[in-house]
Amino acid sequence: MAKIRGTSVLPARREAITLHTADGLDLVGELALPPENDPVATMVCLHPLPTHGGMMDSQIFRKAAFRLPALADIAVLRFNTRGTSSLQGTSEGEFDNAVGERYDVAAALEYAEFHDLPSIWLVGWSFGTDLVLMYGHDPAVTGAILLSPPLRYTDDKQLQVWADGEIPLTCLVPEHDDYLRPPEARERFAVVPDAEIVAVDGAKHLWVGDAERVLDEIASRLNPGVTVPLPREWDGPMETADTSAYADRTTAVFKNVPRA
């Protein structure tokens, strides 16, 4: 048995993919499937703000793709929104302040539907949570999870769309978040009566040191049959990823926006 570390890559069927948007862009992505079983559910990742280092390889989503296919039978679909770069490549287009990105979200959902991926869950982090709230209330979506929602682009009218309760909404809110802390989150999400607000003690916006807690919360919702906490050790083949290229991309995604 070997300890699962931040750079540990567990077995999965991984495939580089290209998403095609309705406005003519090609987006770089990856689909990671369980190594042997069919997936129980699908996690579509919407990453933090690309102008401040956010990308498909941001640490929570990178670790989700490394671990959840093997540990929880979850398919993980990651991609770079328009104009965003990672080691996988650069998506076409330019960052559009959550406007043109509506087509990026639609392209990811279209891909998941076309390939018959089961039980599609949108998981947004920071800027990605705004994309979920603004463009993710879709019949194809089974549920949504928000990590560190800043509500920078989302207004109350867009929040109100989720009040029908048809798509379960879970918000993981760090105790020491830079932009929206648990008491404020409960006030802002009051317009969505069924929204689940999970306050995570000691955590910060970037979830450094808390990735395991986040992955446990995600796995338990996407695959209720899985046992959490997920295993912290692995008895089998395991590779080690080189993440040194991202050492300078761990700054706060809205560092130029002071907390209200």
C-alpha positions as CSV (number, residue, x, y, z in Angstrom):
1,M,0.0,0.0,0.0
2,A,1.3,3.4,-1.0
3,K,0.2,6.8,0.3
4,I,-1.8,8.8,-2.2
5,R,-0.1,12.2,-2.5
6,G,-0.9,15.4,-4.3
7,T,1.0,14.3,-7.4
8,S,-0.3,10.6,-7.3
9,V,-2.0,9.5,-10.5
10,L,-4.3,6.5,-10.1
11,P,-5.3,4.3,-13.1
12,A,-8.0,5.6,-15.5
13,R,-8.9,5.5,-19.1
14,R,-7.8,9.0,-20.1
15,E,-8.4,10.7,-23.4
16,A,-7.6,14.2,-24.8
17,I,-10.8,15.7,-26.1
18,T,-11.9,18.8,-28.1
19,L,-15.1,20.7,-27.3
20,H,-16.7,22.6,-30.1
21,T,-18.6,25.8,-29.2
22,A,-21.6,27.2,-31.0
23,D,-19.6,30.3,-31.8
24,G,-16.9,28.3,-33.6
25,L,-14.1,27.8,-31.0
26,D,-12.2,24.6,-30.2
27,L,-11.6,24.1,-26.5
28,V,-8.9,21.8,-25.1
29,G,-10.1,19.1,-22.6
30,E,-9.6,15.7,-21.1
31,L,-12.0,12.9,-20.1
32,A,-10.9,10.5,-17.4
33,L,-13.1,7.3,-17.0
34,P,-12.9,4.6,-14.4
35,P,-10.1,2.1,-15.4
36,E,-12.5,-0.9,-15.8
37,N,-16.1,-0.1,-14.7
38,D,-18.6,2.1,-16.3
39,P,-18.9,5.5,-14.5
40,V,-21.7,6.0,-12.0
41,A,-21.7,9.7,-12.5
42,T,-19.9,12.5,-14.4
43,M,-18.1,15.5,-13.0
44,V,-17.9,18.4,-15.4
45,C,-15.3,20.9,-14.0
46,L,-15.5,24.7,-14.5
47,H,-12.2,26.2,-13.4
48,P,-11.3,29.4,-11.5
49,L,-10.6,32.7,-13.2
50,P,-8.1,32.2,-16.0
51,T,-6.7,35.8,-15.8
52,H,-5.4,34.8,-12.3
53,G,-4.1,31.3,-13.0
54,G,-7.3,29.3,-13.2
55,M,-7.3,26.4,-15.7
56,M,-8.4,22.8,-16.1
57,D,-5.3,21.7,-14.1
58,S,-6.1,23.9,-11.0
59,Q,-5.3,21.7,-8.1
60,I,-8.7,20.4,-7.0
61,F,-9.7,19.5,-10.6
62,R,-6.3,18.0,-11.3
63,K,-6.6,15.8,-8.2
64,A,-10.2,14.9,-9.0
65,A,-9.1,13.6,-12.5
66,F,-6.1,11.8,-10.8
67,R,-8.2,10.0,-8.2
68,L,-12.0,9.9,-8.6
69,P,-12.2,7.5,-11.6
70,A,-10.4,4.8,-9.7
71,L,-11.6,5.6,-6.1
72,A,-15.3,6.4,-6.8
73,D,-16.2,5.3,-10.4
74,I,-16.7,8.9,-11.4
75,A,-15.9,10.2,-14.9
76,V,-14.1,13.6,-14.8
77,L,-14.4,15.9,-17.7
78,R,-12.0,18.9,-17.5
79,F,-11.5,21.6,-20.1
80,N,-9.9,25.1,-20.6
81,T,-12.5,27.8,-21.2
82,R,-11.9,30.1,-24.1
83,G,-8.4,31.7,-24.1
84,T,-7.2,29.5,-21.2
85,S,-3.9,27.6,-21.2
86,S,-2.5,24.6,-19.4
87,L,0.0,21.8,-20.1
88,Q,-2.7,20.2,-22.3
89,G,-2.8,23.3,-24.6
90,T,-4.6,26.6,-25.1
91,S,-8.3,26.8,-26.0
92,E,-9.2,29.1,-28.9
93,G,-10.7,32.6,-28.3
94,E,-10.2,35.1,-25.5
95,F,-11.5,35.4,-22.0
96,D,-14.9,37.1,-22.1
97,N,-15.8,38.0,-18.5
98,A,-18.4,35.2,-18.2
99,V,-20.3,36.3,-21.4
100,G,-19.0,34.1,-24.2
101,E,-18.2,31.4,-21.7
102,R,-21.9,30.5,-21.9
103,Y,-21.0,28.6,-25.1
104,D,-18.2,26.8,-23.3
105,V,-20.5,25.5,-20.7
106,A,-23.0,24.4,-23.4
107,A,-20.2,22.7,-25.4
108,A,-19.2,20.6,-22.3
109,L,-22.8,19.6,-21.6
110,E,-23.3,18.7,-25.3
111,Y,-20.2,16.5,-25.3
112,A,-21.3,14.7,-22.1
113,E,-24.8,14.1,-23.5
114,F,-23.6,13.0,-26.9
115,H,-21.2,10.5,-25.4
116,D,-23.9,9.1,-23.0
117,L,-22.0,10.0,-19.9
118,P,-24.3,9.3,-16.9
119,S,-25.6,11.6,-14.2
120,I,-24.0,14.9,-15.2
121,W,-22.9,17.1,-12.3
122,L,-21.4,20.6,-12.8
123,V,-18.7,21.4,-10.3
124,G,-17.5,25.0,-10.4
125,W,-14.7,26.6,-8.5
126,S,-14.6,30.4,-7.9
127,F,-15.1,31.9,-11.4
128,G,-16.4,28.5,-12.4
129,T,-19.3,28.8,-9.9
130,D,-20.5,31.9,-11.6
131,L,-20.6,29.9,-14.9
132,V,-22.6,27.2,-13.2
133,L,-25.1,29.6,-11.7
134,M,-25.5,31.7,-14.9
135,Y,-25.6,28.9,-17.5
136,G,-25.8,25.5,-15.8
137,H,-29.5,25.2,-14.9
138,D,-30.2,22.8,-17.7
139,P,-32.3,19.7,-18.1
140,A,-29.2,17.6,-18.8
141,V,-27.7,18.5,-15.3
142,T,-28.4,16.2,-12.4
143,G,-26.8,18.4,-9.8
144,A,-24.3,21.2,-9.1
145,I,-21.6,21.8,-6.6
146,L,-20.0,25.2,-6.0
147,L,-16.5,25.5,-4.5
148,S,-15.7,29.0,-3.0
149,P,-18.5,30.9,-4.8
150,P,-17.6,34.6,-4.9
151,L,-20.9,35.6,-6.7
152,R,-18.9,38.2,-8.6
153,Y,-20.8,37.9,-11.9
154,T,-24.0,36.2,-10.7
155,D,-26.9,38.4,-9.7
156,D,-30.0,37.6,-7.6
157,K,-32.2,37.1,-10.7
158,Q,-29.8,34.4,-11.9
159,L,-29.8,32.8,-8.5
160,Q,-33.6,32.8,-8.4
161,V,-33.6,30.4,-11.4
162,W,-32.3,27.8,-9.0
163,A,-35.1,28.3,-6.5
164,D,-37.3,25.7,-8.2
165,G,-35.3,23.0,-6.5
166,E,-35.2,20.8,-9.6
167,I,-31.4,20.6,-9.6
168,P,-29.8,20.1,-6.2
169,L,-27.2,22.8,-5.4
170,T,-24.4,22.4,-2.8
171,C,-22.0,25.2,-1.9
172,L,-18.8,24.4,-0.1
173,V,-17.8,27.7,1.5
174,P,-14.4,28.1,3.3
175,E,-14.4,29.6,6.8
176,H,-11.7,32.0,5.8
177,D,-12.7,32.7,2.2
178,D,-11.4,36.0,0.7
179,Y,-14.7,36.9,-1.0
180,L,-17.8,35.1,0.5
181,R,-17.7,33.5,3.9
182,P,-20.4,31.1,5.3
183,P,-22.6,33.7,7.1
184,E,-22.7,35.9,4.0
185,A,-23.2,32.8,1.7
186,R,-26.3,31.8,3.7
187,E,-27.7,35.3,3.2
188,R,-27.0,35.5,-0.5
189,F,-28.3,32.0,-1.2
190,A,-31.4,32.5,0.8
191,V,-33.3,33.0,-2.5
192,V,-32.5,29.3,-3.2
193,P,-34.3,27.7,-0.2
194,D,-33.1,24.1,-0.9
195,A,-29.4,25.1,-1.4
196,E,-27.1,23.2,0.9
197,I,-24.4,25.5,2.4
198,V,-21.5,23.5,3.8
199,A,-19.1,25.6,5.9
200,V,-15.6,24.1,5.9
201,D,-13.7,25.0,9.1
202,G,-10.2,26.3,8.6
203,A,-10.4,26.3,4.8
204,K,-9.4,29.2,2.5
205,H,-10.4,30.1,-1.1
206,L,-7.8,27.9,-2.8
207,W,-8.5,24.9,-0.7
208,V,-4.7,24.3,-0.2
209,G,-4.4,21.5,2.3
210,D,-8.1,20.6,2.0
211,A,-8.3,18.8,-1.3
212,E,-9.2,15.5,0.4
213,R,-12.2,17.0,2.2
214,V,-13.4,18.6,-1.1
215,L,-13.1,15.4,-3.0
216,D,-14.9,13.4,-0.3
217,E,-17.8,15.9,-0.4
218,I,-18.0,15.7,-4.2
219,A,-17.7,11.9,-4.3
220,S,-20.4,11.4,-1.7
221,R,-22.9,13.4,-3.8
222,L,-22.1,12.1,-7.2
223,N,-21.9,8.5,-6.0
224,P,-23.8,8.0,-2.8
225,G,-22.8,4.3,-2.8
226,V,-19.1,5.2,-2.2
227,T,-17.6,5.1,1.3
228,V,-16.1,8.4,2.5
229,P,-13.5,9.4,3.5
230,L,-12.1,8.0,0.3
231,P,-9.0,5.8,0.7
232,R,-5.8,7.7,1.4
233,E,-3.6,4.8,0.3
234,W,-3.6,2.7,-2.9
235,D,-2.6,-0.9,-3.5
236,G,-1.8,-1.0,-7.2
237,P,-0.1,0.8,-10.1
238,M,0.3,4.5,-9.5
239,E,2.2,7.2,-11.4
240,T,3.6,10.5,-10.3
241,A,2.7,13.7,-12.1
242,D,5.1,16.5,-12.6
243,T,3.2,19.6,-11.5
244,S,6.2,21.9,-11.2
245,A,5.0,23.9,-14.2
246,Y,2.1,25.2,-12.0
247,A,4.2,26.4,-9.1
248,D,3.6,30.0,-9.9
249,R,-0.2,29.6,-10.5
250,T,-1.4,29.3,-7.0
251,T,-2.2,32.9,-6.3
252,A,-5.7,34.0,-5.2
253,V,-7.9,34.1,-8.3
254,F,-9.3,37.5,-7.5
255,K,-6.3,38.9,-5.7
256,N,-6.9,42.4,-7.2
257,V,-10.5,42.5,-5.9
258,P,-10.6,43.4,-2.2
259,R,-13.1,41.5,0.0
260,A,-16.2,43.6,0.7
